[in-house]
Amino acid sequence: MSSDRSFRRLGLAAGLAVLTLLGGCQVRPLYSESAGTGERLAAVSFAAPKGRVEQVVRNHLVFLSTGGSGPAERPAYNVTLDVTSTASSIIDDEDEDNVSPSGIPVPGRVQVSGTYTLTRISDGQVLKMAKREVVAQMDVSGQGFAKVRAIRDAENRAARELAEFIRAEIAIVLARESQAAWSK
């Protein structure tokens, strides 16, 4: 009988420990209105782009962070971007135009890399620095225009996906930003 009681006590103690741990968890939606993340995202400005792919990333970030209402009027945060893009063939072929002798397009890939820095404007504190890379697959045709267009389309797909990753990371940082820092 005493072993039954000790198992019950142990089970009760374990149950209370689990409830205590779960009580400390703070699970809430990332973009909840009570956290103010949406307002903070709308107060992010993005530096002027230096190239076409960086422009695509920046435009998509502006759209995602403000819901399509354009750049922030009174920014509290600033993001600087440095985006590069490289296109390559997946298959090492001696033929320079990356087309097989039978004329069938060869698979290729575009890699878009982006380094960004999120800074609080009020005090110049860097809140996040990171580098992200996205790869988009494509078929490289032997026709000149089709090849250029395939690369551009793959760059656009990768740039939009990169913007989604960066926005999510910025939202996480801003959700953790204290209310006192936000109200300055």
C-alpha positions, 0 to 999 in steps of 0.5 A: 500500500505504501508503494501505491501512495508514493507512486500517487505522490510522485505522479502528483508532484510530476503533474504539478511540475509540468503545469508549472512549466506550462504556466510559464510559457507565453505562446501568442500569435507573432502578429497579434494586435496586443503585441503591436508587431504590425505597428512596428513593422509599418514603422520600418524604413528600407534603404534605397536599393543598389540593383534590380534584384535588391529593388525586388526584395525591397519592394516586396519587404515594403509591401509585406511590412505595411500591407501595401500602404507604401514606405513608412512615413515616420520610421522608428527602425531602418533596414539596410540591404545588400543583395547579390544574385548568381546564376549557374547551370546545375550540369557541368557542360563544356558547351558555353550556352548550357544547352545539350547537343540535342537542344534540350534545355539544361537545368540551372539555378539562381542563388540570391543572397541577402545581408541585412541590418535592422537598426533602431533609429532613436539610438542607433542600436543594431537589433539584428544582422543576418545573411540569408540565401535562397535558391530558385531552379530554372531551365536554361534554354539555348535561345538568348531571350528565353535564357535571359527571361528564365534567369530574371524570373528565377531571380524574381522568385528567389527575391520575393522568397528572400523578402518573406524570410527577412520580414519574418525575422524582422517581425520576430525581433520587433515582437521581442522589442520592449514596449518601453523602447517602442514608445520612445 
